[in-house]
Amino acid sequence: MQPKGLASYFFQFGLDPLMVRRAAEGFGIRFTCVGLLMFACLAGCAKVPLQSGASLSSYDNLVSEKSLLAKAAIKADRDALLSARTVRIIPTGFTPTAAAMVEDPKDLRLVANAIDRSLCVSLSDRLQVVGSGQAADLTVRANVTVLVPTNAAAAALSTATSLGTSVVLPVSVPRLPLGLGGLGVEAEAIGVDGKQKAAMVWARGANSITEKPRMSKVGDAYSLASKFGNDFAALIVKGKSPFGGMPEIPSLQKMRSGLGGKAKYTACETFGRAPGVAGLVTGQLGMPPGWSDKGDATARK
């Protein structure tokens, strides 16, 4: 009899769901609190190079930055950025090398659109986002330079282990540090005078703690896409490095959009709405992003 639902995904990767669950339960029973902490400290992280893709108008005066999880090189004309009131977003592209890492163009569009959606929502905190055909103080464009595919089979095993141990443990088990993906992106904001007002070359690899495993080659790239969008938007909104300092509470409009609600500006509807609760559920189950994210306005037609 052909298995259905989540079980069919485990069979697809040569994993017997029942056997994996039993192994995971045994694994969980033997896991002590100390073991969990050690595992968290030693959790793996995908290595992603900080790589330029020749899409920026200038790479001059970029300053290296490094946070706990990401690395970047940035530039910001603070006065020009803070005086801006409107912004438009050019859809994200890929370098040929990055695009070649994933066969399905739908997966690539999901990653690109996740970047654009995140940029749009985060920029809306201070700037008015206008449509592609309208004039704006700033024009933002991004380009994916590195895409490290997620190993879908390893993600399936991690999901099975997590689901199995959740039955016997009060806390979730960190993701297995196997087959982790990553993302590298560069972006800039251009002023009405045609000059670069902000730029960022950014890279981040998935790790066992902050990224949930998804059974898709772009599972981690999709998750990291919104994190890049938040970082670059913060550079533009604040006019200074988004790295360092204490985490900030998201604005009400950002929380509403994150839950799948209507965006603050109509222009952001071009990139579709976040999957919201459905995305959280499918993410916990390790399902591919496309199961809950319907993509941009074109993809939904």
Backbone bond lengths (Angstrom), bond angles and torsions (degrees), N, CA, C in turn:
res aa  C-N    CA-C-N  psi(-1)  N-CA   C-N-CA  omega(-1)  CA-C   N-CA-C  phi
1 M - - - 1.473 - - 1.527 109.61 -
2 Q 1.318 117.82 132.36 1.464 122.24 -177.21 1.524 110.24 -74.52
3 P 1.358 118.17 123.08 1.462 120.35 178.82 1.513 111.34 -65.72
4 K 1.332 115.50 151.92 1.457 120.36 -178.61 1.522 110.40 -119.63
5 G 1.336 114.26 166.67 1.453 120.97 174.70 1.513 113.12 63.16
6 L 1.346 115.48 -139.09 1.457 121.64 -176.52 1.520 111.62 -60.70
7 A 1.335 117.11 -37.25 1.463 120.71 -178.89 1.516 112.17 -59.25
8 S 1.336 117.04 -35.39 1.465 120.19 -179.35 1.518 111.31 -62.87
9 Y 1.332 117.24 -31.37 1.469 119.83 178.40 1.521 111.14 -69.25
10 F 1.331 117.17 -39.83 1.458 119.11 179.12 1.526 110.79 -66.25
11 F 1.345 117.10 -39.91 1.461 120.26 177.12 1.522 110.84 -63.63
12 Q 1.329 116.28 -35.61 1.465 120.43 -179.72 1.524 111.30 -58.89
13 F 1.335 116.45 -32.71 1.455 120.58 -178.88 1.532 111.89 -100.05
14 G 1.342 115.96 17.77 1.452 120.26 175.65 1.515 114.06 76.16
15 L 1.327 117.70 24.20 1.457 122.12 -178.01 1.524 109.79 -113.77
16 D 1.324 116.25 128.31 1.457 121.31 175.28 1.529 107.38 -83.01
17 P 1.338 118.50 113.80 1.468 120.57 -175.93 1.522 114.01 -54.94
18 L 1.339 117.77 -39.34 1.455 120.78 -178.43 1.523 111.23 -66.96
19 M 1.339 115.63 -43.79 1.459 119.77 -180.00 1.530 110.90 -65.48
20 V 1.325 114.91 -42.62 1.460 118.88 -179.53 1.527 110.53 -64.32
21 R 1.333 115.81 -40.19 1.469 118.93 -179.81 1.526 111.07 -63.73
22 R 1.353 116.44 -42.58 1.460 119.54 179.30 1.525 111.20 -63.06
23 A 1.334 114.79 -41.54 1.463 118.90 178.85 1.525 110.45 -64.57
24 A 1.329 114.94 -39.96 1.461 119.32 -179.34 1.524 111.37 -65.65
25 E 1.344 116.13 -38.50 1.455 119.80 179.12 1.523 110.58 -65.75
26 G 1.349 116.16 -41.53 1.455 119.92 176.73 1.513 111.34 -63.29
27 F 1.322 114.81 -39.92 1.467 121.59 177.68 1.519 109.90 -61.51
28 G 1.330 115.60 -41.92 1.455 119.96 -177.54 1.516 112.50 -69.82
29 I 1.327 117.30 -38.77 1.457 120.96 -179.13 1.522 111.05 -61.30
30 R 1.326 116.08 -34.32 1.463 120.80 -177.32 1.525 112.95 -86.06
31 F 1.314 115.99 -7.30 1.470 119.99 -177.29 1.524 109.98 -80.16
32 T 1.320 117.87 119.34 1.465 121.69 174.74 1.518 109.18 -93.89
33 C 1.324 116.30 168.09 1.467 119.71 178.36 1.524 111.01 -61.53
34 V 1.334 115.95 -38.17 1.464 119.38 178.33 1.517 110.12 -63.21
35 G 1.322 115.87 -41.14 1.461 119.96 179.00 1.515 111.77 -61.34
36 L 1.315 116.60 -39.76 1.462 120.70 178.39 1.523 111.08 -61.89
37 L 1.324 116.13 -43.53 1.459 119.46 -179.64 1.523 111.21 -65.58
38 M 1.331 116.60 -41.09 1.461 119.85 178.98 1.516 110.42 -64.23
39 F 1.333 115.81 -41.69 1.463 119.49 179.64 1.523 110.38 -61.96
40 A 1.333 115.64 -41.97 1.464 119.68 179.80 1.522 111.22 -62.64
41 C 1.330 116.00 -41.28 1.465 119.58 -178.80 1.520 111.86 -68.17
42 L 1.337 116.35 -32.02 1.461 120.54 -177.54 1.525 112.27 -97.60
43 A 1.325 116.51 9.09 1.468 120.19 -176.09 1.518 111.48 -56.89
44 G 1.327 114.63 140.59 1.458 120.00 -178.28 1.514 112.31 -74.25
45 C 1.306 114.80 160.41 1.459 121.44 177.14 1.516 107.91 -145.13
46 A 1.314 116.55 130.34 1.464 120.29 179.53 1.526 109.79 -66.80
47 K 1.318 116.14 138.26 1.461 121.31 179.08 1.527 109.26 -90.69
48 V 1.310 116.24 121.44 1.467 121.55 -179.27 1.524 108.46 -124.67
49 P 1.326 118.37 123.99 1.465 120.42 -178.94 1.524 112.24 -72.96
50 L 1.314 115.16 149.02 1.463 121.13 173.45 1.527 106.71 -82.50
51 Q 1.312 116.10 103.43 1.467 120.65 -168.16 1.523 111.92 -127.16
52 S 1.320 116.36 129.50 1.463 120.71 176.46 1.520 109.48 -84.55
53 G 1.334 115.33 152.92 1.458 119.93 -178.03 1.509 113.50 -120.13
54 A 1.318 117.21 13.60 1.469 122.98 177.41 1.524 113.28 63.81
55 S 1.341 117.20 23.07 1.465 119.46 179.69 1.526 112.76 -100.82
56 L 1.326 118.07 -12.58 1.459 120.54 179.24 1.524 110.13 -81.54
57 S 1.322 115.48 149.87 1.463 119.45 179.63 1.523 111.64 -71.65
58 S 1.339 116.84 -22.73 1.462 121.18 178.28 1.526 109.81 -156.40
59 Y 1.330 114.68 144.76 1.466 121.11 174.79 1.531 110.60 -116.03
60 D 1.315 116.10 12.48 1.460 121.24 -178.58 1.532 111.29 -72.69
61 N 1.323 115.28 144.08 1.471 123.20 171.76 1.527 114.48 63.85
62 L 1.320 117.25 23.49 1.458 119.62 173.86 1.528 109.25 -73.17
63 V 1.320 116.30 135.99 1.466 122.21 -178.60 1.523 109.29 -110.26
64 S 1.321 116.56 130.55 1.464 120.89 -178.55 1.523 111.03 -68.96
65 E 1.326 114.88 137.40 1.459 122.44 176.86 1.524 107.56 -134.41
66 K 1.315 115.91 149.33 1.461 119.30 177.02 1.517 109.20 -146.95
67 S 1.324 115.01 124.64 1.454 120.30 176.06 1.523 107.79 -103.46
68 L 1.310 116.34 -173.60 1.457 120.54 -179.73 1.523 111.60 -61.68
69 L 1.342 117.20 -35.34 1.457 120.55 -173.74 1.521 114.21 -116.37
70 A 1.314 118.04 -26.56 1.469 120.86 -175.71 1.520 110.66 -118.60
71 K 1.327 115.02 160.27 1.462 120.63 171.83 1.520 107.31 -128.55
72 A 1.322 115.36 147.83 1.457 118.59 -174.31 1.521 110.83 -157.91
73 A 1.318 114.68 163.33 1.458 122.97 168.60 1.522 105.37 -127.09
74 I 1.325 117.28 129.23 1.462 119.78 -171.29 1.529 112.21 -132.87
75 K 1.314 114.64 161.83 1.462 122.67 172.17 1.517 107.68 -148.48
76 A 1.326 117.15 141.20 1.464 120.13 179.85 1.522 110.77 -148.71
77 D 1.321 115.87 127.56 1.465 122.40 170.88 1.529 105.57 -90.95
78 R 1.319 115.52 91.55 1.463 121.26 -170.60 1.527 112.90 -55.35
79 D 1.315 117.59 -47.61 1.465 120.67 -177.30 1.528 111.53 -62.34
80 A 1.331 116.08 -43.85 1.467 119.89 -179.51 1.522 111.24 -65.96
81 L 1.317 116.68 -39.43 1.464 120.47 -178.97 1.524 111.30 -68.17
82 L 1.316 117.14 -44.65 1.464 120.06 -177.21 1.523 113.07 -72.32
83 S 1.321 116.96 -20.40 1.469 119.61 177.48 1.528 112.16 -85.77
84 A 1.315 117.18 -12.95 1.471 121.15 179.89 1.525 110.26 -70.99
85 R 1.336 115.38 145.68 1.460 120.74 179.69 1.529 112.62 -122.61
86 T 1.319 117.28 -22.32 1.466 120.62 -178.67 1.525 109.99 -130.11
87 V 1.328 115.76 154.83 1.462 121.22 -179.27 1.525 109.55 -149.56
88 R 1.303 116.58 145.94 1.467 121.00 171.88 1.518 108.42 -126.40
89 I 1.321 115.60 153.16 1.463 121.64 -173.61 1.522 110.44 -118.00
90 I 1.319 115.77 124.56 1.465 121.54 173.43 1.526 107.14 -88.49
91 P 1.338 118.93 130.84 1.469 120.87 -177.96 1.528 113.13 -52.13
92 T 1.307 115.66 139.94 1.465 123.18 -178.52 1.524 111.97 -64.57
93 G 1.321 115.67 142.00 1.461 121.69 177.29 1.523 111.42 -116.41
94 F 1.327 116.23 -175.23 1.465 123.05 179.82 1.523 109.71 -132.91
95 T 1.318 116.43 146.35 1.454 118.88 167.74 1.527 106.96 -73.25
96 P 1.329 119.11 155.18 1.470 120.70 178.64 1.526 112.59 -55.50
97 T 1.327 116.89 -38.17 1.466 120.39 -179.01 1.522 111.32 -65.24
98 A 1.323 117.17 -43.90 1.463 120.74 179.95 1.524 111.02 -67.15
99 A 1.326 117.08 -42.43 1.467 120.98 -179.10 1.521 111.71 -64.06
100 A 1.329 117.29 -30.90 1.465 121.26 -177.30 1.527 112.89 -71.39
101 M 1.326 117.95 -11.92 1.463 121.07 -177.67 1.523 112.90 -76.64
102 V 1.332 117.27 -15.58 1.468 121.54 -178.56 1.520 109.05 -131.90
103 E 1.332 116.66 130.25 1.458 120.62 -175.01 1.521 113.87 -76.92
104 D 1.318 117.27 -37.87 1.465 121.03 -173.02 1.531 110.82 -83.96
105 P 1.329 118.56 115.44 1.471 120.40 179.38 1.524 113.12 -61.69
106 K 1.333 117.92 -25.55 1.463 120.26 177.77 1.528 110.84 -64.16
107 D 1.327 116.13 -37.25 1.463 119.87 178.14 1.524 110.91 -65.84
108 L 1.328 116.26 -40.86 1.463 120.08 177.92 1.528 110.92 -62.64
109 R 1.326 116.30 -40.94 1.463 119.80 179.78 1.529 111.33 -64.88
110 L 1.336 116.25 -35.53 1.465 119.45 178.20 1.527 111.22 -62.67
111 V 1.337 115.89 -43.22 1.466 120.26 179.68 1.529 110.42 -65.26
112 A 1.332 116.42 -48.47 1.469 120.62 -179.59 1.524 110.86 -60.43
113 N 1.319 116.33 -43.11 1.463 119.64 -178.13 1.524 111.77 -68.99
114 A 1.340 116.77 -32.65 1.467 119.67 176.86 1.528 110.56 -63.91
115 I 1.336 116.67 -36.38 1.467 120.49 175.45 1.526 110.07 -64.64
116 D 1.331 116.06 -49.42 1.468 120.56 -177.46 1.526 111.95 -62.87
117 R 1.314 116.37 -42.45 1.471 120.30 179.77 1.524 110.56 -63.03
118 S 1.324 116.41 -44.36 1.457 120.66 179.70 1.526 111.24 -63.83
119 L 1.334 116.58 -43.27 1.462 120.48 176.50 1.527 110.81 -58.56
120 C 1.322 115.93 -46.48 1.458 120.89 -175.72 1.526 111.45 -62.69
121 V 1.317 116.06 -47.78 1.461 119.99 -178.42 1.526 111.16 -66.21
122 S 1.327 117.04 -43.55 1.464 120.24 -177.36 1.530 112.13 -70.71
123 L 1.321 117.52 -38.43 1.466 120.46 177.51 1.526 111.29 -65.63
124 S 1.329 116.25 -26.63 1.467 121.15 -179.11 1.523 112.92 -65.54
125 D 1.323 117.51 -13.85 1.465 120.16 178.25 1.525 111.73 -60.82
126 R 1.343 117.16 -32.34 1.467 118.93 179.98 1.521 113.73 -129.13
127 L 1.322 117.30 -30.32 1.458 121.74 -174.59 1.521 111.82 -104.59
128 Q 1.315 116.37 152.50 1.457 121.36 172.52 1.521 107.91 -86.70
129 V 1.323 116.52 122.81 1.462 121.17 179.74 1.521 108.61 -90.40
130 V 1.327 116.43 125.85 1.463 121.57 -178.56 1.519 110.00 -111.53
131 G 1.327 115.63 165.78 1.458 121.44 -179.17 1.517 113.01 -68.15
132 S 1.329 115.62 166.81 1.467 121.42 -174.34 1.527 113.21 -62.77
133 G 1.328 118.08 -26.72 1.454 120.09 -177.86 1.517 114.59 -92.76
134 Q 1.323 117.50 3.40 1.463 121.23 -176.41 1.526 112.09 -101.77
135 A 1.320 115.33 153.97 1.465 120.63 177.34 1.525 109.58 -73.44
136 A 1.336 116.01 147.59 1.459 120.54 -179.66 1.522 109.85 -150.27
137 D 1.316 115.67 156.32 1.465 120.61 177.70 1.525 111.31 -65.70
138 L 1.329 115.74 -35.01 1.461 121.24 -179.34 1.522 110.28 -130.62
139 T 1.316 115.98 143.43 1.464 121.79 172.69 1.524 107.51 -119.76
140 V 1.325 115.85 122.61 1.466 121.85 -176.15 1.519 109.94 -107.31
141 R 1.321 115.64 135.44 1.461 120.16 175.90 1.524 108.70 -144.39
142 A 1.331 115.35 143.37 1.466 121.61 -179.16 1.520 109.84 -128.71
143 N 1.315 115.54 158.23 1.454 121.64 -179.46 1.527 108.51 -144.68
144 V 1.330 116.81 126.88 1.467 121.18 177.84 1.521 108.80 -78.16
145 T 1.322 116.65 124.01 1.462 121.62 -177.58 1.523 113.32 -105.27
146 V 1.333 116.05 -26.39 1.467 121.22 -179.50 1.520 108.78 -137.45
147 L 1.321 116.65 132.18 1.461 121.15 173.84 1.526 107.34 -135.43
148 V 1.318 115.46 108.41 1.465 121.06 176.70 1.524 107.41 -93.50
149 P 1.336 118.53 113.07 1.466 120.37 -176.31 1.525 112.41 -64.61
150 T 1.303 115.55 146.71 1.458 122.01 171.69 1.520 108.70 -79.55
151 N 1.317 117.54 139.32 1.461 121.25 173.83 1.524 107.63 -79.27
152 A 1.331 116.06 108.09 1.466 120.65 -173.59 1.524 112.33 -63.72
153 A 1.340 117.59 -35.30 1.463 120.61 179.62 1.524 110.63 -66.03
154 A 1.338 116.65 -42.38 1.464 120.53 177.77 1.527 110.56 -65.25
155 A 1.336 116.57 -37.09 1.463 120.43 177.55 1.523 110.77 -64.30
156 A 1.336 116.24 -38.07 1.462 120.35 178.09 1.524 110.86 -63.88
157 L 1.334 116.38 -42.61 1.461 120.50 178.95 1.523 110.96 -64.82
158 S 1.322 116.99 -41.42 1.464 121.11 178.60 1.526 111.29 -63.14
159 T 1.333 115.85 -41.29 1.464 119.96 178.74 1.519 110.74 -63.63
160 A 1.334 116.06 -43.82 1.461 120.33 179.78 1.523 110.87 -62.38
161 T 1.323 116.39 -42.45 1.463 120.99 179.08 1.525 110.89 -62.97
162 S 1.325 116.01 -43.68 1.459 120.63 -179.64 1.524 111.70 -64.42
163 L 1.341 115.86 -44.42 1.461 119.45 179.76 1.519 111.22 -65.59
164 G 1.337 116.55 -37.69 1.458 120.31 -179.94 1.513 112.27 -67.13
165 T 1.321 116.94 -45.92 1.460 120.28 -177.81 1.520 112.52 -72.26
166 S 1.333 117.52 -21.82 1.466 119.59 179.50 1.521 111.63 -64.93
167 V 1.341 116.14 -19.85 1.464 120.46 179.45 1.521 110.88 -73.48
168 V 1.339 116.74 -33.79 1.465 119.95 -173.12 1.523 113.90 -112.50
169 L 1.332 117.40 -7.25 1.464 120.36 -179.81 1.528 110.86 -120.13
170 P 1.338 117.34 143.13 1.469 119.90 178.72 1.527 113.00 -78.61
171 V 1.331 117.45 -10.73 1.465 121.67 179.57 1.517 109.31 -123.11
172 S 1.331 115.81 154.68 1.456 119.77 179.94 1.524 110.46 -76.76
173 V 1.321 115.42 149.69 1.458 121.75 178.97 1.522 108.87 -90.17
174 P 1.340 118.25 135.98 1.463 119.42 177.66 1.523 111.29 -57.97
175 R 1.300 115.07 152.43 1.460 121.91 178.58 1.525 110.51 -62.46
176 L 1.330 116.44 143.38 1.455 120.26 175.20 1.530 109.16 -63.31
177 P 1.332 118.62 132.53 1.472 121.16 -176.68 1.525 112.29 -78.95
178 L 1.321 115.88 57.87 1.468 121.86 -178.25 1.526 109.84 -128.05
179 G 1.322 116.86 136.64 1.460 121.02 173.96 1.505 115.19 61.63
180 L 1.326 117.29 33.39 1.465 120.89 -178.78 1.526 111.15 -73.30
181 G 1.319 116.22 142.37 1.458 121.34 179.71 1.515 111.88 -98.67
182 G 1.329 115.95 -175.63 1.458 119.97 -179.67 1.513 111.47 -164.48
183 L 1.324 115.39 174.39 1.464 120.64 -176.12 1.526 110.26 -148.61
184 G 1.330 115.33 139.54 1.458 121.76 172.84 1.520 108.72 -127.69
185 V 1.323 117.58 133.58 1.467 121.91 -176.43 1.528 109.19 -140.46
186 E 1.317 116.06 147.31 1.456 120.72 169.53 1.527 108.15 -126.35
187 A 1.324 115.80 148.06 1.465 119.58 -176.98 1.518 109.66 -154.05
188 E 1.328 115.27 160.37 1.460 120.71 177.51 1.520 110.19 -148.39
189 A 1.315 114.57 159.85 1.463 122.16 173.72 1.524 106.95 -119.08
190 I 1.329 116.11 124.72 1.461 122.57 -177.53 1.527 109.61 -107.98
191 G 1.330 116.96 135.00 1.453 121.61 179.37 1.516 112.37 -84.11
192 V 1.317 116.92 176.56 1.467 121.54 -179.24 1.524 111.65 -65.60
193 D 1.328 116.67 -19.43 1.462 120.49 177.72 1.526 112.49 -85.38
194 G 1.335 115.83 2.38 1.461 120.05 178.90 1.515 114.41 82.24
195 K 1.334 117.11 4.81 1.460 120.42 -178.24 1.532 111.34 -100.16
196 Q 1.311 114.69 151.13 1.460 121.61 -178.94 1.529 110.35 -72.47
197 K 1.335 115.81 125.94 1.463 121.10 179.57 1.529 112.12 -105.26
198 A 1.314 116.70 -22.67 1.466 121.24 176.91 1.517 108.20 -155.58
199 A 1.327 115.51 149.82 1.464 120.28 178.00 1.519 109.04 -151.55
200 M 1.317 115.08 151.11 1.464 120.39 177.62 1.523 109.81 -150.90
201 V 1.326 115.60 130.82 1.465 122.22 168.10 1.522 104.59 -111.58
202 W 1.320 117.31 123.61 1.478 122.40 -164.80 1.518 110.35 -135.08
203 A 1.322 116.81 144.90 1.470 120.96 175.92 1.523 109.41 -148.80
204 R 1.312 114.50 143.11 1.464 119.31 177.51 1.521 109.54 -156.02
205 G 1.325 115.32 136.91 1.455 120.53 175.91 1.514 110.57 -103.02
206 A 1.309 116.16 151.15 1.464 120.23 176.42 1.525 109.29 -67.63
207 N 1.316 116.58 153.93 1.463 120.47 175.69 1.518 110.04 -134.15
208 S 1.306 115.75 173.32 1.463 120.87 -172.85 1.518 114.24 -74.78
209 I 1.326 117.15 -11.43 1.458 119.93 -174.45 1.519 112.86 -102.47
210 T 1.328 117.42 -48.42 1.469 120.07 -169.07 1.521 114.86 -94.55
211 E 1.325 118.91 -16.87 1.471 120.87 179.96 1.525 110.68 -111.95
212 K 1.313 115.69 123.66 1.456 120.64 175.74 1.530 109.77 -75.01
213 P 1.331 118.36 140.29 1.467 119.59 178.33 1.524 111.33 -70.28
214 R 1.322 116.21 136.47 1.460 121.59 175.47 1.521 108.33 -127.87
215 M 1.310 116.01 137.75 1.461 121.42 -176.38 1.525 110.88 -79.10
216 S 1.318 114.92 68.45 1.459 122.87 -178.13 1.522 108.27 -158.34
217 K 1.321 116.63 146.69 1.463 120.22 178.24 1.525 112.13 -62.78
218 V 1.324 116.52 -26.18 1.468 119.61 -179.97 1.526 111.71 -105.34
219 G 1.330 116.87 17.18 1.456 119.58 -178.07 1.519 113.32 -55.06
220 D 1.332 116.72 -49.67 1.462 120.15 -179.32 1.524 111.91 -76.00
221 A 1.324 117.00 -39.57 1.471 120.16 178.84 1.524 110.45 -59.29
222 Y 1.322 116.84 -39.51 1.464 121.70 178.42 1.523 110.59 -63.59
223 S 1.320 116.85 -44.50 1.462 120.84 179.43 1.526 111.51 -64.20
224 L 1.329 116.35 -41.04 1.460 120.98 -177.89 1.522 112.70 -75.22
225 A 1.325 116.94 -21.69 1.469 121.07 -178.14 1.522 111.40 -57.80
226 S 1.313 116.99 -45.19 1.465 119.98 -178.89 1.526 111.14 -69.17
227 K 1.325 116.78 -28.04 1.463 119.81 179.37 1.526 110.62 -71.59
228 F 1.337 116.16 -37.47 1.457 118.08 173.57 1.528 109.99 -63.73
229 G 1.330 116.29 -46.22 1.462 120.20 -179.77 1.515 111.91 -55.30
230 N 1.324 116.39 -42.58 1.466 120.42 178.50 1.527 111.53 -63.64
231 D 1.340 116.33 -42.68 1.466 120.36 -177.74 1.530 111.86 -65.67
232 F 1.336 116.68 -46.79 1.463 118.68 -177.42 1.529 111.01 -70.02
233 A 1.324 116.29 -38.66 1.465 119.28 177.39 1.525 110.83 -62.48
234 A 1.330 116.91 -38.95 1.467 120.40 179.14 1.525 111.11 -64.02
235 L 1.336 117.01 -36.50 1.463 120.98 176.50 1.528 110.58 -60.14
236 I 1.323 116.21 -42.03 1.466 121.07 -178.67 1.529 111.43 -74.20
237 V 1.313 116.70 -44.06 1.466 121.01 -177.30 1.530 111.90 -65.39
238 K 1.339 116.77 -40.15 1.468 120.96 -176.59 1.523 113.45 -94.88
239 G 1.334 115.91 -21.21 1.455 119.00 -177.68 1.509 113.59 74.67
240 K 1.326 116.98 17.68 1.462 121.44 179.85 1.528 109.48 -152.85
241 S 1.326 115.82 173.29 1.462 120.91 -176.74 1.529 111.86 -55.60
242 P 1.331 116.80 135.30 1.463 120.15 177.04 1.527 112.43 -84.31
243 F 1.330 116.97 -4.01 1.460 121.14 -174.98 1.528 111.18 -94.16
244 G 1.319 115.31 145.94 1.453 120.24 -177.48 1.515 110.50 87.16
245 G 1.298 115.80 168.14 1.457 119.50 -179.22 1.520 111.92 83.51
246 M 1.298 115.32 175.99 1.457 121.59 -178.41 1.529 110.55 -83.86
247 P 1.338 117.32 145.97 1.468 120.36 175.88 1.524 110.66 -60.83
248 E 1.328 115.52 145.64 1.460 120.29 -178.66 1.525 110.78 -105.14
249 I 1.318 115.58 150.40 1.463 120.39 176.03 1.529 108.32 -73.02
250 P 1.328 118.72 129.22 1.473 120.57 -179.73 1.522 111.35 -60.75
251 S 1.326 115.85 148.10 1.460 120.85 177.10 1.526 109.97 -67.04
252 L 1.321 116.10 162.59 1.461 120.27 179.79 1.524 111.41 -61.92
253 Q 1.346 117.26 -40.09 1.457 119.51 -179.06 1.522 110.86 -66.67
254 K 1.331 116.97 -33.78 1.468 120.35 178.97 1.532 110.52 -71.07
255 M 1.324 116.82 -40.00 1.466 119.92 178.05 1.525 110.64 -65.83
256 R 1.328 116.64 -40.83 1.462 120.51 178.67 1.528 110.91 -62.14
257 S 1.318 116.24 -45.24 1.462 120.12 179.38 1.523 111.09 -65.93
258 G 1.339 116.78 -38.42 1.455 120.55 179.84 1.515 113.06 -63.61
259 L 1.324 116.33 -26.83 1.465 120.98 178.55 1.525 112.23 -89.47
260 G 1.324 115.97 8.71 1.462 119.71 177.15 1.510 114.11 93.09
261 G 1.330 117.04 10.11 1.455 120.70 -179.78 1.515 112.93 -80.53
262 K 1.325 115.30 177.90 1.457 121.71 -178.51 1.520 110.66 -67.64
263 A 1.332 116.03 138.28 1.460 121.05 179.35 1.525 110.69 -71.61
264 K 1.313 116.26 158.34 1.464 122.06 -179.80 1.524 111.36 -62.99
265 Y 1.337 116.73 -39.13 1.462 121.59 -179.12 1.527 110.72 -118.98
266 T 1.325 115.31 141.57 1.466 121.37 -177.87 1.522 111.81 -57.52
267 A 1.328 117.25 -34.14 1.466 120.57 -178.72 1.524 111.80 -57.57
268 C 1.324 117.38 -30.13 1.470 120.58 -179.12 1.526 112.45 -72.55
269 E 1.335 117.03 -20.65 1.460 119.90 178.06 1.528 111.00 -64.98
270 T 1.331 116.68 -19.20 1.465 121.11 176.08 1.520 110.84 -57.43
271 F 1.324 116.68 -32.54 1.459 121.41 -176.64 1.527 112.71 -94.46
272 G 1.317 116.22 10.08 1.459 120.17 178.29 1.523 111.86 74.21
273 R 1.303 115.05 172.03 1.462 120.47 179.98 1.521 110.59 -98.92
274 A 1.315 115.16 151.14 1.463 120.57 177.63 1.530 109.39 -61.57
275 P 1.331 117.57 149.37 1.468 119.95 -178.15 1.517 114.60 -67.65
276 G 1.333 117.90 -12.75 1.457 120.78 174.35 1.515 114.43 61.22
277 V 1.344 115.67 -135.42 1.462 121.28 -177.02 1.523 110.94 -61.70
278 A 1.324 116.88 -39.26 1.468 120.08 178.66 1.523 110.59 -59.69
279 G 1.331 116.46 -37.96 1.458 120.32 178.09 1.517 111.95 -66.70
280 L 1.329 116.70 -37.96 1.458 120.43 178.03 1.523 111.19 -63.95
281 V 1.327 116.06 -41.94 1.464 120.61 -178.68 1.526 110.99 -67.24
282 T 1.336 116.73 -49.88 1.465 119.40 -179.44 1.527 111.08 -65.74
283 G 1.339 116.84 -30.75 1.457 119.92 176.59 1.517 111.69 -66.25
284 Q 1.331 117.24 -41.34 1.459 121.07 178.01 1.522 111.41 -63.70
285 L 1.325 116.45 -32.40 1.466 121.22 -179.84 1.525 112.67 -87.27
286 G 1.340 117.16 -1.40 1.459 120.14 177.11 1.512 114.93 77.47
287 M 1.318 117.31 16.98 1.457 120.03 -178.24 1.532 111.30 -74.53
288 P 1.338 117.84 154.66 1.471 121.27 177.43 1.527 111.30 -59.07
289 P 1.329 118.36 149.74 1.469 121.43 -178.31 1.522 113.79 -55.82
290 G 1.333 116.68 -35.74 1.456 120.91 -177.65 1.515 114.54 -64.77
291 W 1.331 117.68 -13.44 1.465 119.89 178.25 1.528 111.40 -67.45
292 S 1.315 117.97 -28.41 1.467 120.54 -177.65 1.527 113.15 -122.41
293 D 1.324 117.72 -26.39 1.464 121.29 -179.65 1.523 109.34 -91.55
294 K 1.319 116.69 116.02 1.466 121.31 -176.71 1.523 113.02 -87.47
295 G 1.332 116.94 2.51 1.457 119.98 174.24 1.512 113.84 80.99
296 D 1.338 114.94 -160.37 1.462 120.32 -177.29 1.523 111.46 -80.16
297 A 1.323 115.95 -179.57 1.465 120.96 -176.43 1.522 111.78 -60.87
298 T 1.324 117.29 -35.32 1.466 120.95 179.71 1.515 111.36 -66.31
299 A 1.332 117.06 -42.35 1.463 121.51 -178.20 1.516 112.00 -66.98
300 R 1.332 117.88 -27.18 1.463 121.04 -176.83 1.516 113.12 -82.54
301 K 1.327 117.86 -9.91 1.463 120.03 -177.73 1.515 110.68 -78.97
